[in-house]
Amino acid sequence: MSLFKWLMSLILLWVKLECSEAALSSDPLVVDIPNGKLRGRDNGHYYSYESVPYAEPPIGELRFEAPQPYSKQWADVFNVTQPPVACLQWNQFSEEKLQGAEDCLTVSVYKPKNTTRSSYPVVVLLHGGAFMFGGAASNGHEYIMREGRLMLVKISYRVGPLGFASSGDKDLPGNYGLKDQRLALRWIKENIASFGGMSDNIVLIGHSAGGASTHLQLLHEDFSQLARAAISVSGNALDPWVVQQGGRRRAFELGRIVGCGQPTDSVELKKCLKSKPAREIVSAVRSFLVFSYVPFTPFGPVVEPADAPDAFLTQDPRDVINSGKFSQVPWVVTYTTEDGGYNAALLLEENKTTGETWIETLNNRWFDWAPYLLFYRDSKKTIKDMDVFSRDLRQKYLGDRRFSVESYWDLQRMFTDILFKNSVPEAIDLHRKRGQSPVYSFVYDNPAVSGVGQVLSNRTDVFFGTVHGDDFFLIFNVGALRKAIRLDEEIISRKFIKMIEDFALSEKGILTFGECNFQNNVNSSEYQVLRITGNGCMNEHYDQFL
C-alpha cells in the first residue's frame, strides 16, 4: 500500500470514528458515565436506563460483605434495557416463593420526555418488602412518568438472610442491604447529572421497610450530602419490626439449617455460609416462620458493634436521634388509618390443614404467636414478661371477647398501633427536640377498592379500611393490587407527585399537598398531622405528644 493510500485510510477511519462519537453524543439514549457509555430504551413518553450496576456482584467472597463500588470499564456501549432483577428472596406475595438472583445490585433510571426542561429534580425509591422481599420492579413508574416533571431512580438492595444475617460481632455484622442502599445513593449523587438529573435536588422516598430504610439513611450525619429531603411512608426506624435483637441466635440457626453444623465462632460460620448455595440459604427462611409468613421480618436491621468494619448502625435509632448526630434535612413520616391490615389480614385466611381461620386458632395460640406477630419476642427478658404483655394487649383491645371475624377490626387496630402508628409521634417528638430541619406528617384516610387486606386474606367480604400501601400505590403503581384507580385517587395521585417535585425543589423544605400546607412539628408544642381523604385535606393538632 502506498503512503498516500495509507494516510487516506487513516483519515477515513478517523472521520468514521468522529462521526460515530458525534452520533453517540447526540443520541438521548446514550449516557456517558465514568465506567463508559451506556444505552437505554425509548418507551414512548420516557427513557429508561435499567439494571445499571453500582456495586460488584455480592457473590463468592463478597457474600456477607459490605458492597464494593462497581469498577469495570466498558469498552463498548453497555446495554441497560433489561428490567431489574430482584435480589434473591423468599417472597410472601409470590406463589413461587423462591425468586430473584444473588447478582442484583443495580439502579434503574427513568427520565421523562419533556421539551420544556433539560434537567429534572430526582426522586429515589427504596422498595418495601419487610427487608425480606420485593424489588425495584415491584413498584411501577407510570404515574410519575406521565406527569413528566420528575426523574426517578430505583435502587435494588440485598434482602433476607443475604442482606441482613448478623452474628452481632465484627465478623458477621449484618446490615448489608442498608450498606447497599448507601453506596447506591452515592452513585446517584455522583452520576445522575449525566442523565439530566439535578444532583442538588434529590428526595429519597420509601414505603414500609423502604420507609424505615429511608429514616435509617437520614440518621447518618452526612446524608445531607446525598439528598435534600426524605419521605418515610408507613415505616420508620422506631417501628418494632425494624431494628431487632436476637440476630446472633438466628444467624447460627441459619448455619445449622444449611448444614454448617455447630461452628465455634462467627468466622467459621461466615466461611461455611459463603460456601453454601445461595438458594439454600434463602430457602431456609421458611424454617424461621411460625405459621404462614409470620414473623414477616425474621431478618432485618441490627445494631452493629462499634468495631465492625464499614458499620452502618452502631446505636439504637432512639439513641442516635437523642445524640443530635443525624442529618438535618426535611423529613416526612406517615401512616394510614389501618396500616395494620398488613399483617392482620392474613389471620382471616383459612388454615388448609384444620379448615378454620388463623384468627380462630389464635384463641388457643395467642401467647405463643403474639410475640412473633407484634415483634416483642426478643425484647422481653423472660417468658413471664412476654405473657404479661400479651395478656395486657389482648385485654386492652378486645376485653373478654374471643378472636373472630367479628372482633377482627379491634385486632387490626392493635396491629396498626403497635406496628406502625405509635412510632410516628414518638419519632417526631425526638426529632423536634434534637433537630432543626422541618419534620412533617400525614395520615392517609381513603380506602381503596382492593389492596393488601384482600390479597393476604383471600377474601372480599371484609371491609379493611385504608390499609398499608393505599396511599403509596397511588405514586408507584402496583398492578397486582390496583387494577384501576378511582377519579378521586387520580387527583390524589397527581397531588402526591407534585408534592414530591416541589419538595425536591424547595430550598427551605416547605411542603404542600394541593391546597394544604403542612405544619412543621419542629419548634411546636403540638403534634401536627395532615389528614388526607378522598374529599381533600385538613390539618389536625393534638395538645401533646405521646
C-alpha positions in Angstrom: 0.0 0.0 0.0 1.3 3.4 -0.9 1.9 6.1 1.7 -0.9 8.2 0.2 -3.4 5.4 0.4 -2.3 4.5 3.9 -2.8 8.1 5.0 -6.2 8.3 3.3 -7.3 5.1 5.1 -6.3 6.6 8.4 -8.1 9.8 7.7 -11.3 7.9 6.7 -11.1 5.8 9.8 -10.7 8.9 11.9 -13.6 10.6 10.2 -15.7 7.4 10.8 -14.8 7.3 14.5 -15.5 11.0 14.9 -18.9 10.6 13.2 -19.7 7.7 15.4 -18.8 9.6 18.5 -20.9 12.6 17.4 -23.8 10.3 16.7 -23.5 8.8 20.2 -23.2 12.1 21.9 -26.3 13.4 20.2 -28.3 10.2 21.0 -30.5 10.8 24.0 -30.4 7.1 24.8 -26.6 7.1 25.2 -25.3 8.3 28.6 -21.6 8.7 29.4 -20.5 7.9 33.0 -17.0 7.1 34.4 -17.4 3.4 33.6 -18.1 4.2 29.9 -21.1 4.7 27.7 -24.5 3.0 28.3 -27.5 2.8 26.1 -31.1 2.9 27.4 -34.5 2.4 25.9 -37.1 4.7 24.4 -40.5 3.9 25.9 -42.6 6.5 24.1 -43.1 9.2 26.7 -40.0 8.5 28.7 -36.5 7.0 28.5 -35.3 4.2 30.8 -31.8 3.0 31.8 -32.4 -0.1 33.8 -30.1 -2.5 35.7 -27.1 -0.2 35.8 -24.6 -1.8 38.2 -23.4 0.3 41.1 -21.6 -2.4 43.0 -19.6 -5.5 42.3 -21.7 -8.7 42.4 -22.1 -9.7 46.0 -21.2 -13.3 45.3 -18.4 -15.7 46.3 -16.1 -14.0 48.7 -18.2 -10.8 48.6 -21.2 -12.5 50.0 -22.0 -11.2 53.6 -19.6 -8.3 53.0 -20.1 -4.6 52.6 -20.7 -3.7 48.9 -17.7 -2.7 46.7 -18.1 0.0 44.1 -18.5 -1.3 40.6 -15.1 -0.9 38.9 -15.4 -2.5 35.4 -14.8 -0.3 32.4 -17.0 -0.8 29.3 -15.1 -0.9 26.0 -18.3 -1.0 24.1 -21.6 0.8 24.7 -23.2 -1.1 27.7 -26.8 -2.1 27.1 -29.1 -1.2 30.0 -32.5 -2.1 28.7 -33.3 -5.2 30.8 -35.7 -4.8 33.7 -34.0 -5.0 37.2 -33.8 -8.5 38.7 -35.0 -8.8 42.3 -32.4 -9.8 44.8 -32.7 -13.5 45.8 -35.6 -13.8 48.3 -38.4 -15.8 49.8 -41.4 -13.7 48.7 -44.5 -13.6 50.8 -46.7 -12.4 47.9 -45.5 -14.8 45.2 -46.8 -18.3 44.6 -43.3 -19.3 43.7 -41.7 -18.2 46.9 -38.1 -18.5 46.0 -37.2 -16.0 43.3 -34.5 -13.5 42.2 -30.8 -13.6 41.8 -27.8 -13.1 44.0 -26.1 -10.8 41.5 -28.6 -7.9 41.8 -27.0 -4.7 42.9 -28.2 -2.2 40.3 -30.0 1.1 39.9 -32.7 1.9 37.3 -33.2 5.4 36.0 -36.4 6.7 34.4 -36.4 10.1 32.6 -39.5 11.8 31.2 -39.5 13.3 27.7 -40.3 17.0 28.3 -39.2 19.6 25.7 -39.7 22.4 28.2 -36.9 21.4 30.5 -33.4 20.0 30.2 -32.9 18.8 33.8 -35.2 17.3 36.4 -35.5 17.1 40.2 -34.9 13.5 41.3 -36.9 11.1 43.4 -35.0 8.0 44.6 -37.1 4.9 45.6 -36.2 2.3 48.3 -38.7 -0.5 47.8 -40.6 -2.1 50.7 -41.0 -5.8 51.5 -40.2 -6.2 55.2 -36.5 -6.3 54.4 -37.2 -9.8 53.2 -38.6 -9.5 49.6 -39.6 -7.0 47.0 -37.5 -5.3 44.3 -37.1 -2.3 42.1 -39.6 -3.7 39.6 -42.3 -4.3 42.2 -43.3 -0.6 42.2 -44.3 0.9 38.9 -43.2 4.2 37.5 -46.0 5.0 35.0 -47.8 7.6 37.3 -44.6 9.6 37.8 -43.5 9.4 34.2 -46.9 10.5 32.8 -46.5 13.8 34.8 -43.2 14.4 33.0 -41.6 16.6 35.7 -39.6 14.1 37.9 -36.7 11.8 37.2 -37.0 8.5 39.1 -34.2 6.2 40.3 -35.0 2.8 41.8 -32.4 1.0 44.0 -32.0 -2.8 44.2 -30.5 -3.9 47.5 -29.9 -7.3 49.3 -32.8 -8.6 51.4 -33.5 -11.5 53.7 -30.6 -13.5 55.2 -28.2 -12.5 52.4 -28.9 -8.9 53.2 -29.3 -8.9 57.0 -27.9 -12.1 58.7 -25.8 -11.0 61.6 -23.9 -12.7 64.4 -23.7 -9.5 66.3 -20.0 -9.1 66.1 -17.4 -7.6 63.7 -17.0 -10.8 61.7 -20.6 -11.0 60.5 -22.1 -7.6 61.5 -25.1 -7.5 59.1 -26.9 -4.6 57.6 -25.5 -5.4 54.1 -28.8 -4.3 52.5 -28.6 -0.9 54.2 -25.0 -0.6 53.1 -26.0 -1.4 49.5 -28.6 1.5 49.7 -26.0 3.9 50.9 -23.5 3.0 48.1 -26.3 3.4 45.6 -27.1 6.8 46.9 -23.5 7.9 46.5 -23.6 6.5 42.9 -26.7 8.5 42.2 -25.3 11.7 43.6 -22.1 11.3 41.5 -23.8 10.2 38.2 -27.4 11.5 38.0 -26.4 14.7 36.3 -25.2 12.7 33.3 -28.8 11.5 32.8 -30.2 15.0 33.2 -31.0 14.9 36.9 -30.4 17.7 39.4 -27.8 16.3 41.8 -28.7 19.0 44.4 -32.4 18.3 44.2 -32.8 14.7 45.3 -35.6 13.4 47.5 -35.3 9.9 49.0 -38.6 8.1 49.5 -39.5 4.6 50.7 -42.6 2.6 51.8 -42.8 0.2 54.7 -39.3 -1.3 55.0 -38.2 1.2 52.4 -39.6 4.0 54.7 -37.7 2.6 57.7 -34.6 2.4 55.5 -35.1 6.0 54.4 -35.2 7.0 58.1 -32.1 4.9 58.9 -30.2 6.6 56.0 -31.2 10.0 57.3 -29.7 9.1 60.7 -26.3 9.4 59.1 -24.9 12.9 59.6 -23.6 13.2 56.0 -26.9 12.1 54.4 -27.5 15.8 53.6 -24.6 15.4 51.1 -26.6 12.7 49.2 -30.2 14.1 49.3 -32.1 17.3 50.0 -35.1 15.7 51.8 -36.6 12.3 52.8 -40.1 10.8 53.0 -40.8 7.7 55.1 -44.3 6.2 54.2 -45.8 3.7 56.6 -42.5 2.7 58.1 -39.7 4.4 60.2 -36.7 3.3 62.2 -38.7 3.2 65.5 -41.2 0.6 64.4 -40.7 -2.6 66.5 -40.1 -4.8 63.4 -37.2 -2.7 62.1 -34.2 -2.9 64.4 -34.4 -6.2 66.3 -32.5 -8.2 68.8 -31.7 -11.9 68.6 -29.8 -11.7 65.4 -26.9 -13.9 66.6 -29.2 -16.7 67.5 -30.9 -16.6 64.1 -27.6 -16.4 62.3 -26.3 -19.6 63.9 -29.6 -21.3 63.4 -29.4 -20.4 59.7 -26.0 -22.1 59.6 -27.4 -25.2 61.3 -30.2 -25.4 58.8 -28.0 -25.3 55.7 -25.6 -27.8 57.1 -22.8 -25.8 58.8 -23.1 -28.0 62.0 -22.2 -26.1 65.1 -19.5 -23.5 64.3 -17.3 -22.5 67.2 -17.4 -18.8 66.2 -18.8 -16.4 63.6 -15.7 -16.5 61.5 -16.2 -20.2 60.9 -20.0 -19.7 60.4 -19.4 -17.0 57.8 -16.9 -19.2 55.9 -19.4 -22.0 55.8 -22.3 -19.8 54.7 -20.2 -18.4 51.9 -19.6 -22.0 50.6 -23.3 -22.9 50.5 -25.6 -22.4 47.5 -27.4 -19.0 47.9 -30.8 -20.6 47.1 -30.4 -23.0 50.1 -29.6 -20.0 52.4 -32.7 -18.1 51.2 -34.9 -21.2 51.3 -34.1 -21.6 55.0 -36.3 -18.6 55.7 -39.3 -20.9 55.9 -37.8 -22.6 59.0 -38.0 -19.2 60.8 -41.7 -18.8 60.1 -44.0 -19.9 62.9 -47.0 -20.1 60.6 -47.9 -18.6 57.2 -45.5 -15.7 56.8 -45.1 -14.9 60.5 -43.0 -13.1 61.6 -42.8 -11.1 58.4 -39.3 -9.9 59.2 -37.1 -12.7 60.5 -34.0 -11.0 59.1 -33.6 -7.2 59.3 -31.5 -4.3 60.5 -29.4 -4.7 63.7 -27.2 -2.6 65.9 -23.7 -3.4 64.9 -20.7 -3.4 67.3 -18.6 -0.3 67.2 -15.5 -2.2 65.9 -17.4 -3.6 62.9 -15.7 -2.6 59.6 -18.0 -0.4 57.5 -20.5 -0.3 60.3 -23.8 1.3 59.3 -25.7 1.5 62.6 -23.9 1.2 66.0 -26.6 2.6 68.3 -30.3 2.2 68.7 -32.0 4.8 66.5 -33.5 6.5 69.5 -30.0 7.0 70.9 -28.8 8.3 67.6 -31.6 10.9 67.5 -31.1 11.8 71.1 -27.4 12.5 70.4 -28.4 15.0 67.7 -25.9 13.5 65.4 -28.1 12.9 62.4 -28.7 14.7 59.1 -30.5 17.9 59.2 -32.8 17.6 56.2 -36.6 18.0 56.0 -38.3 14.7 56.8 -41.9 13.4 56.3 -43.2 10.4 58.3 -46.6 8.9 57.7 -49.1 6.1 58.3 -52.5 5.0 57.1 -55.5 4.7 59.4 -55.5 0.9 59.1 -51.8 0.2 58.3 -52.2 -3.0 60.4 -54.2 -4.6 57.7 -50.7 -5.9 56.8 -50.3 -8.4 58.5 -53.5 -8.8 60.5 -55.5 -9.6 57.3 -53.6 -12.9 56.8 -55.2 -14.2 60.0 -58.5 -14.3 58.1 -57.1 -16.8 55.7 -58.2 -20.4 56.1 -55.7 -22.9 57.5 -55.9 -25.6 54.8 -54.9 -28.2 57.4 -57.5 -27.6 60.0 -60.2 -25.8 58.0 -60.5 -23.0 60.5 -59.2 -19.5 60.0 -55.9 -18.4 61.7 -57.8 -15.9 63.7 -59.9 -18.6 65.3 -56.7 -20.7 66.0 -55.3 -17.5 67.7 -57.6 -18.1 70.7 -55.6 -21.1 71.7 -52.2 -19.8 70.4 -52.2 -16.1 71.4 -49.4 -16.4 73.9 -47.3 -18.4 71.5 -47.9 -16.3 68.4 -48.4 -12.8 69.7 -44.7 -12.1 70.4 -43.9 -13.1 66.7 -46.9 -11.2 65.2 -46.1 -8.0 67.1 -42.3 -8.3 67.4 -41.5 -8.4 71.1 -40.2 -12.0 71.1 -36.6 -10.8 71.7 -37.2 -7.6 73.6 -38.7 -9.1 76.7 -36.3 -10.6 79.3 -38.4 -13.5 80.5 -41.3 -15.6 79.2 -43.4 -14.2 82.1 -42.7 -10.7 80.9 -43.9 -11.8 77.4 -47.0 -13.4 78.7 -48.0 -10.4 80.9 -47.5 -8.1 77.9 -49.5 -10.4 75.6 -52.3 -10.6 78.2 -52.5 -6.8 78.7 -52.6 -6.2 74.9 -55.5 -8.6 74.4 -57.4 -7.1 77.3 -56.8 -3.5 76.1 -58.1 -4.1 72.5 -60.5 -7.0 72.9 -61.5 -7.2 76.5 -63.1 -10.5 77.2 -64.1 -11.2 73.6 -62.7 -14.0 71.6 -60.6 -13.6 68.4 -63.0 -13.9 65.5 -64.1 -12.3 62.2 -66.5 -10.2 64.4 -63.6 -8.8 66.5 -61.2 -8.5 63.6 -61.3 -4.7 63.4 -60.1 -4.4 67.0 -57.2 -6.8 66.3 -56.3 -4.8 63.2 -56.3 -1.7 65.3 -53.9 -3.3 67.7 -51.6 -4.2 64.8 -51.9 -0.7 63.3 -51.0 1.0 66.7 -48.1 -1.3 67.6 -46.5 -1.9 64.2 -46.9 1.4 62.5 -48.8 4.3 64.2 -47.4 4.6 67.7 -43.9 5.2 66.4 -44.9 8.3 64.4 -45.5 10.8 67.2 -42.6 9.2 69.1 -40.2 9.8 66.2 -41.5 13.3 65.6 -41.1 14.2 69.2 -37.5 13.0 69.3 -36.7 14.8 66.0 -38.3 18.1 67.1 -36.3 18.1 70.3 -32.9 17.3 68.7 -33.2 18.6 65.2 -33.6 21.9 63.4 -34.9 20.9 60.0 -38.7 20.6 59.3 -40.5 17.4 60.3 -43.9 16.8 58.7 -46.5 14.1 59.0 -49.6 12.9 57.2 -52.2 10.2 57.8 -54.0 8.8 54.8 -57.7 8.0 55.2 -59.2 6.9 51.9 -59.8 3.2 51.4 -59.0 1.6 48.1 -61.4 -0.8 46.4 -58.8 -3.6 46.6 -55.5 -3.7 48.5 -53.2 -5.7 50.7 -56.0 -6.8 53.0 -57.9 -8.6 50.3 -54.7 -10.2 48.9 -53.5 -11.5 52.2 -56.9 -12.7 53.5 -58.0 -14.0 50.1 -61.4 -12.5 51.0 -63.6 -9.8 49.5 -66.4 -9.9 52.1 -64.4 -7.9 54.7 -64.0 -4.1 54.8 -60.4 -3.4 55.8 -60.4 0.4 55.7 -57.3 2.3 54.5 -54.6 -0.3 54.7 -50.8 -0.5 54.1 -50.0 0.9 50.7 -53.3 2.5 49.8 -51.5 5.9 49.5 -48.1 4.8 48.2 -49.5 2.7 45.4 -51.0 6.0 44.0 -47.5 7.2 43.5 -45.9 3.9 42.4 -48.5 1.7 40.8 -48.7 -2.0 41.6 -50.8 -3.7 39.1 -51.3 -6.9 41.1 -53.1 -4.9 43.8 -54.6 -1.9 42.0 -56.0 -2.8 38.6 -57.6 0.7 38.3 -57.9 3.7 40.5 -60.9 6.0 41.1 -61.3 9.6 40.0 -60.6 10.9 43.5 -57.5 8.7 43.6 -56.3 10.0 40.3 -56.5 13.5 41.7 -54.7 12.5 44.9 -52.0 10.7 42.8 -51.2 13.8 40.9 -51.1 15.9 44.1 -48.7 13.4 45.7 -46.3 13.6 42.7 -46.5 17.4 42.6 -45.8 17.4 46.4 -42.6 15.4 45.8 -41.5 17.6 43.0 -42.0 20.8 44.9 -40.3 19.2 48.0 -37.2 18.4 45.9 -37.0 22.0 44.6 -37.8 23.8 47.8 -34.7 25.4 49.3 -36.5 25.9 52.6 -38.1 22.5 52.8 -41.6 23.8 52.5 -44.2 21.0 51.9 -47.6 21.3 50.4 -50.3 18.9 49.2 -52.7 20.6 46.8 -54.3 23.5 48.7 -53.0 22.3 52.1 -49.8 23.5 53.7 -48.1 21.0 56.0 -47.4 22.3 59.5 -43.8 21.9 60.8 -43.5 19.9 64.1 -40.1 21.4 64.9 -40.4 24.2 67.5 -44.0 23.2 68.1 -45.5 22.0 71.4 -48.4 20.4 69.5 -48.3 17.2 67.4 -49.4 18.2 64.0 -50.5 15.9 61.2 -52.2 16.5 57.8 -55.2 14.2 57.2 -55.6 13.3 53.5 -59.0 11.9 52.5 -60.9 11.4 49.3 -62.6 14.8 49.8 -59.5 16.9 50.5 -57.0 17.5 53.3 -57.0 19.2 56.7 -54.5 19.9 59.4 -55.1 18.2 62.8 -53.5 19.4 66.0 -53.1 17.4 69.2 -52.3 19.1 72.5 -49.3 16.9 73.3 -47.0 14.2 72.0 -47.2 10.6 73.4 
